[in-house]
């Protein structure tokens, strides 16, 4: 996985905050509605206030969307 340890720790912490705030929004509910697990992971990421500029400034200089999705899969435990 291509991510710096400190960036992984930050993302993990912020994603877990989203899970606590919206426990009803699960990957199973997305799949039931015909959406993908990938869509769910990215929606979780984008529910983090102010995350987009942080991702652009800190992750995209050395990562692309595929790398970031791999990180999101690991943090969320989804395939």
Residue pairs with C-beta under 8 A, 6 or more apart in sequence:
1 8
1 67
1 70
1 71
1 74
2 62
2 63
2 67
2 70
3 11
3 59
3 63
3 67
3 71
7 58
7 59
8 71
8 75
10 54
11 45
11 71
11 72
11 75
12 75
14 48
14 51
15 44
15 45
15 48
15 72
15 75
15 76
17 48
18 44
18 47
18 48
19 44
21 47
22 47
25 40
25 43
25 44
26 40
27 37
27 40
27 41
27 76
27 78
30 36
30 37
30 39
30 40
30 43
31 37
31 40
37 78
37 79
38 69
40 76
40 78
41 69
41 72
41 73
41 76
41 78
42 69
42 72
44 72
44 76
45 51
45 55
45 68
45 72
46 52
55 68
59 68
63 71
72 78
73 79
